[in-house]
Amino acid sequence: MTKINIIFSTKNEKNTNNIIESIIKSYSFDNNKNYILSIVIFDKTFKQNIESKLERLPLNIEVINLFEIQELEKKYSNFFSKANCSTRIDSIQRARIQQQFFIIENFETFKDSIIWQVDDDMLFGRSELRNNKHTVNYSTNYFSEIVNLYHQNENIDAIISPSTYAPPIPSLLYCESQLNVFFKGEYMPKKTKVQSEFHDYYNQNNSDKNYSIFLSNTDNRISIVKNILIGKPITKISFNNNISSVPEFTRSKLLRGGNFIVFNPEIFHIPHLGFSESNNIPARRSDMIHSHLLTEVGFQIRDVSFFSLVHNRTFNYSSIENSSEKYFSDMIGALLVSYLYKGETEFTNRLLFYQKHIKNILELLYENMNKNEFKNEIDRLIELDIQINSFDRSHFISEFKKFSLKQENLKLQLCKLVS
């Protein structure tokens, strides 16, 4: 029987409980199981007790603790240099590389199997709207279907599948439309090439099956706007009702993140490449950079919406400070991707968007809210706006060129290994 290995890293015990519970529910709907299910969890929590909490569950679960993770990092330390990854920060890129180490170390175990990499805040179900409430439907036989697809497509190396319901980080990228909805009652996305790249989860204009409901638990105007600014969705959930009843490949847009299904484990010998400048702070979007690298060295990557998962993000620790920091880091990553794969014109258009975007959010606050009640948020947004508009274009283009050269050198090394 084919083995499915679900792998995720976590710092959150609650997230772990939620995703495991969702796997059990989805697993229970598969009546004709043609697979063996295995789960590998990288426990990066403070208490390090996930293994003891899950040992009674009727699943094959292996927990990798912090000591084991550190030992893997020591053994494969050269991988970090090849991947351009800083070990001073526990980034998403670093977590993906840690998973690579484990798979390479246990390659015979993972050979001839499916490896499903997910974020710990995903749920193995479909986003639905019932009685004006968002729900998760677990009746889709994800695991049997992925096994069937695996055996029918020997030429495919990996699948990118989306997440639905909650927006990806950085939340500030999506809050302008939320504020427009709340203040003005409607929002029509601009149909420009640049705007369409931001895949606004709240305002998809390509389907009439997207529902608009008010999700907030409070009627307090101040609280609602503050929630929007930290990324807590209050309107217009994305409802994917147009997914085909059977898996269908589409041309990959390489907008990868959080839901990656690997058919060919040889992929994990390719360093998960990312960008960080001299400050060692990694830019977001390493998933996209890595997906591009995989295609450039000959791997076949496809998109399949059928295996969409629900993003179950919590907002307990969200703040305007965190949102602003992640926004800038994401901006650097997005500009790099635009420069590398779309050219300098697209890079320029993208930069112009960012230079105006935070100003637009500030204007909405000035026009509709008492500035004194939002002093902290406004001050932080002003700082972010200054940071963006002080962006040294020449410096970063120079850094992007250096990164491009590093990427090309890595591709040459990889091609030699393949040959």
N, C-alpha and C positions, 0 to 999 in steps of 0.2 A: 504493500500500500504506500501511496505517496505521503511524505511527511510535510506538514506545514509548520514552520517555525515563526511564531510571532515574537518580535523583539522590540523592547522599548527601555528607555532610561527614565528614571524618576527621582524627584526630590520631594514628592508629595504622596503621603500615604493614602489620603482620600482619593486622589486621582487614580492611584493603583487599584483601590477597591472598586471604583466605578468601572474602569476598563475591564478588569477581570470579570466582574458581574455581567457586563455586556457580552463578553466572549462566551460565557456560560449560557446566556440566553440565546445567542445566535447559534451556538453549538447544539442546543436542545431542539432547534427547529429543523436540523438536518437529520431526517429519518434514515436516509440511505447513505451512511458515511463511507466514503471511498478514500479516506485519508487518516493519518495519525496526527493529532494536534499537540504541539509542544510550545511552551512559553518560556522565554528567557528575559529576566528582569534585571537591569543594572540598578542596584539599590544605592542611591546617592543621598538618602535621607540622613538626618542628623542622628536619629535613634538607631538606625541599622537593624530594625526588627521586622522588616517585611516578610522575611522567610518564615519566621515563627507565626506570623499572622495568617499565612496562606497555606501552611503545611497540611491542613485538614481538607482542603478543597479537592474535588475529584478531577484534578487536572495534572498533567505532567509539567511542573513548573520548576525551573532552575533559577536561583537567585545569585547574581554576582555581586559580592560585597565590595566595599571601598578598598580594602586591602588587596583583593584580587585585581581590581581595576588598576591600582597603582603598580602592581607587579607587571601587568600587561603593558602599561605605559613605559616602564623601564626597559622591558625586553624589546619593544618596537619603537624606541625613542627616535630613530632616524626617520620614521614615517611622518612625524610632526613637521620636520624641516621640509620634506618633499611636498607636504600638503599646505605649507605656508600657514601653519596653525600655532598660535601662541598657547603655551601651557600655563600662563599666568592668570588666565580667566577660564572659567568653566562654561564655555560657549556651547551652542548647539552643534557647531562644527566639531568640536572636541568630543562631544558625546557620540556623534556618528563614527568618528575615528576609533574610539574605544570599542564600539561594536564591531568595527572592522577587525581589530586585533583579535577579538574573541573568535570571530568566524574563521580567520586565517589560522589561528592556533588549533582550532577544532575542525579543520576543513573537511576531513573524511566524514564527519558527522553531518555536515551541511551539504555535502555533495549530493547531487540528484534529488534535491528537495526544493521547496518554495520557502523563501525568506520574506516575511512581511514586516517591514520596519514602520513603526507608527510613533507618534507623540503620545505621551501618557495621558493627555486630556482628550483623547478620541474615544468614541463609542462605536462598537461594531453594529450599527443599525442605520436606518434611513430616517431622515428628517421629515416629519409630517405635521400637518395642522389639523387638529380635531377639536370641534367645539370651541373655536377661537383660542386654543392653547397649543403651544408647541409640544410635540411628543416624539418619541423615538420608536420606530417600528422595527422589530427584530426578526420578522418572518422571512426575510431574504436568505436563501441558502448560500451565503458568501463562500463558505469553505469548499463545498462540493463544486460550486461554479468555478472557483479559481483553479481547482485541480483539473477540471475538464478543459479549461482554457490553456493550462500548462501543457497538457498532453497533445492538444491540437495545434500548438504554435511553438515548435522546436526552434524556430528562427528568432523568436523574441527573447531578449535578454532581461528586460525589466518593464514594469508598468507603473505609470504615474496615475494616481487616482485622487479626486478632490476631497475636500471636507466641506460640510455645509453647516448652516445656522449661525454660529458666531464668527465674527471676522477674524482674520489673522492679525497678528501684531505686525506693524505698529498701529494702534487704534486711531491715532490722530489722523492717519491717512484717510480714514472713513468718516470722521465726525462732522465734516462740513456738511455733507448731505443729511446727516441726522439732525443737525441744527436747523437746516433749511426746512426739513419736514416738520419739526416741532414749532418753529417760529412762524412759518408761512403756510403750512398745511399741505404743501406739495413740493415735489422736486423733480425736474426733468434733467437727466444727465446730459451733459454736452456731448454731442456726437462728433468728437474730434479724435484723431488717431492717438494722441497722447493720453487723453482722458480714458479711452477704452482700455488702456494698458493697466489701469488700476483696479480692474475687476471688482467694482463696488458691490459688495455682497447684499446691500440693502436695496439697490436700485437697478436690478438687471432688467433691461428693456427688451430682451430677446424672447420673452415668454409672458403670456397672460396668465400663467399659473403661479405667479408670485403673489403672496398674500401680504396685505398691509394691516398689521394689528399693533395695538399699543401694549408693550410688554412691561412697562414700569409698574412697580408695586406701590408707588406713591403718586399723589397728585401735586406734591410740592414742586413748584416751578424751579426753584434753586437747586434742589436735589437732583431733579431730572437732568438739568443742564450740566451739573457737575459729573453725573454718571456718564453722560455722553462724552465729556472731555477725557475721562479715564478709560473709555472704550466699552462701557457697558451698553449693549444694544437696547434701545427702547422702542424702535419701530421697524417695520419692513423686514421681517425675517426672510431669508432665502429658502424657498420651498422647491426642491428639485422634483417636480412631478412628471417631467418629460424624459426621465431615464428609460431607455429601452428595456424590455422584459428579458432581453438576452444581451450578454456582453458584446460590445462592438468597439473596435479600435478606431481611433481618430488620430489625425496628425498631431504629434506631440508639440505643445507650446512650451514645454520644459519649465512650467511654473510649478516646480516640485516643492513639496514641503509637508512633512508629517504623515504621508500615506504613500509608501513606496514598496512595491511588490517585486521581488527579484526572483527570476527563473534561473539565472545563470550566476552561481556564486563567484565565478572568476571576476566579476565586477569588483569584488571587495579587495582585490589586489591593486586596484587603482586608487591612489591617495585621494581622500575627499578634500579637494582643493578649495581654498578660501582666501579672502583678502584681509590683511591687517596692515596698517601703516606702522610707522616707527614707534607709535605709542602702545603697540601691542594689543590695542582694542580691536577685536574682529568686527568687520562689517557684516551685516546680515546678508542674506541671499546666497550663502555658500551652497545651498541645495541646488540652486539654478546653475551656478558656475560648475558644480560637479556634474550635473546632468549634461551640460554642454560638452564638457571634457569627455564624458563617456561616449557620446555620439561621435566626437571628433576622432577618437581612436578606434571606432568601428563597431561599437555596441549598438544594438537596435532597441530603442526606447519608444514606448507607445503610451497614449492616454486611453484610459477606459473609465468612463463615468459610472458604469454599473457598480463599481466597488467603492462608491463614495461613503465616507464615514461622517458621523456627527461630531462637530467640534464642541466639546463640553467644557469650554474654558470657564474658570471661576475668576471672580474679580475682587477677591478678598484683600489682595495685596496690591491692587492697582492704584496708581497715583499719577498726577499730572507730571511729576518729576520723572517717573519711570517711562511714561508715555513719550515724553520729550526726548529722553536719552535714546530710546529705541527708535524713535522717528529719525533722528539724525544718523544713527548707525545704519538703518535701513536705506536712507537716502544715499549714503556712500555706496552701499552694495548695488542699489538700483542704477545709479549713475555708471558704475563700473560695468554692469551687464549691458546697459545701453551703449556704452562706448565700445566694448569688445565685440558685440554681436550685431549691433544695429548701426553703428557709425557715429561720427561726431555730430551730425545734424540732429539725430535723435537724442544724443547726449545733451546738446544745447537746449532742445525743446523740453526735455525732462527737467533740466536745471531751472529753466524759466518757470515751470510749473511750481517747483518747490519754493522759489523766491517769492511767488505770489500767494501760495496756498495758506500759510500761517497768517498772513495779513488778512486774508478773507475771513478766516475764523475769528480773528480779533475784531474785525468790523461787525460781524454778526453779534458778538458779545456786547460791543459798545452800543449798538443800535437797539438791543432788546433786553439788556439786563443792567442792573445797578453795578457800576464798576467797583464800588467799595466791597460788595459781597463776593466779588470774584478777584480780589486783589492778588492772592497767591497764584491763581491760575493765569491771570493776565500777565503778571510779572514773569512767570516762567515761559509763557508763550512769546513774550517780547524778547527774552534772552535767546530763545530758540530762533526767532526771526532774525535777530542780529547775527547769530552763529551761522545761519544759512546764507545770509546776504554778505557775510564776510568770507564766504567760501573762496579759497584761492584756486581758481580754475586752472591756471598754468601749473601750479604745484601738483594738483591731483591728476592732471593729464600726464604729467611726468611720471607719477607713481603708477598710474594705470599702464603706461607703456612698459615700465619695469616689470609689472606683474604679467603683462602679455608675453614678454620675453621669457619670464620664468615658466609660464604655462607652456610655451613652445618648446623649451628645453626639456620639460617634464614629458611632453608628448614624444619627443625624440627618444628619450630613455625608455619609455613604455613600448614604443615601436620596436626597439632593439630587443626588449624582453620577449615580445610576441614572436619576433622572427627567430 
